[in-house]
Amino acid sequence: MVLGVYNGKKFADNVSLKNETYTMIQRFDQRFTSIHQSTNCMELLKWDIKTAEGFQSAKDNGLFESVCDKCIADAIRIVEELIGE
């Protein structure tokens, strides 16, 4: 969403906006995956948090703080880098 909003202010025509946003999303995905090997929450947490057991296990092991916080910080840094390029 951030990249789309950013590009919406940068490009007047919809085609350029879409193309640049898609390119930035692909670059974001490549960079994030190179750090974390996945963009899938269940793979990152190594628990199926859609189940009560998986959610509780992830919570009990502090994964929302350790894994999610790191992923969010990395995502913010990557978006900042992409916008700065």
NORWO-V560193 format. One record per backbone hydrogen bond with DSSP energy under -0.5 kcal/mol. CO is the residue of the C=O (numbers start at 0). NH is the residue of the N-H. E is the energy in kcal/mol with one decimal. If there is no record, write none. Layout:
CO	NH	E
CO	NH	E
This chain:
0	4	-2.6
1	5	-2.7
2	6	-2.6
3	7	-1.9
4	8	-1.2
5	8	-0.6
5	9	-0.8
6	10	-2.5
12	16	-2.0
13	17	-2.7
14	18	-2.7
15	19	-2.7
16	20	-2.2
17	21	-2.8
18	22	-2.2
19	23	-2.5
20	24	-2.5
21	25	-2.3
22	26	-2.1
23	27	-2.8
24	28	-2.7
25	29	-2.3
26	30	-2.3
27	31	-2.9
28	32	-2.6
29	33	-1.9
30	34	-1.1
31	35	-2.8
32	36	-2.5
38	40	-0.5
39	43	-2.6
40	44	-2.9
41	45	-1.6
41	46	-0.7
46	48	-1.2
47	50	-1.7
50	54	-2.7
51	55	-2.5
52	56	-2.5
53	57	-2.4
54	58	-2.5
55	59	-3.3
56	60	-1.9
57	62	-2.5
57	63	-0.5
58	61	-1.6
61	65	-2.6
62	66	-1.8
62	67	-1.7
63	68	-0.7
64	68	-0.6
65	69	-1.0
66	70	-2.5
67	71	-2.8
68	72	-2.4
69	73	-2.6
70	74	-2.5
71	75	-2.5
72	76	-2.3
73	77	-2.6
74	78	-2.4
75	79	-2.5
76	80	-2.3
77	81	-2.7
78	82	-2.5
79	83	-1.8
80	84	-0.8
81	84	-0.7
